[in-house]
């Protein structure tokens, strides 16, 4: 009797993403230590802070997707697409930014040489476009997954915020600046120089926080957006693994808080106003969003500490 050949085991994408995230976490620490030991600017277009920042985004993204994937009913092809695009983006972007930083040249908006142009437009922008496609696949899987409403809302909300952050990044690339001064797409087609904003346009750079830009700051809403999975999807997945019955309210509160805060910051930026020009009403809304989000996070934390089911295999999600 012929014994059928054993089917190859499917690659465990969550395990791969946990490992890739660990590598990026180490890369972040290495660049932070190098920045402290070697000195150099913390802000500006050339700094070892940039690869440290991208490594931080990358490891949190990898681990967030590793948490979310097992909570959704996905097909093998969907897991491959999501896992591969996340790896390409997280590892690829960090490698490119680190390579340029160690060369001592700007990594963003730098099309001075053919190599710089390829790394900027083909590498960084290219991996970002591939990543967006992978997140679209994950969004479809989340919306079609037979999960609880709270889990679907949290994951879909996190992906939506993430895609909004990516769209902001595309605007930044199209204008060659994280300071919005109008003219989306005005930066396309130009080569032969560093096209990023000058120091006067950026204003004081406090380790990435720039309150007095000569225009609207897109960096802060972009940073919030690209952490959408961590902010919304991960808490929803963790809450789904507890015995708490009312999960929708805290998840909806967190989603609403992040979406409203992001909308306020984007509206302000596209009016070409700096962060230090935020009025009292806008600041009050942002403060209320922060309190609401932290409240929802506190509910999730209490549920994890008090109500988590021992040996939960998430079969109820």
Secondary structure, DSSP 8 states (H G I E B T S, - for coil): ------------HHHHHHHHHHHHHHHHHHHHHHHHHH---SSSSS-HHHHHHHHHHHHHHHHHHHHHHTTS---HHHHHHHHHHHHHHHHHHHHHHHHHHHHTS-SSSB-SSHHHHIIIIIIIHHHHHHHHHHHHHHHHHHHHS---HHHHHHHHHHHHHHHHHHHHHHHHHHHT-SEE-S-TTTTTT--SSB-S--HHHH---BTTB-TT-SSEE-HHHHHHHHTHIIIIIHHHHHHHTBS-S--HHHHHHHHHHHHHHHHHHHHHHHTT--GGG--HHHHHHHHHHHHHHHHHHHHHHHHHHHTB-TT--STT-
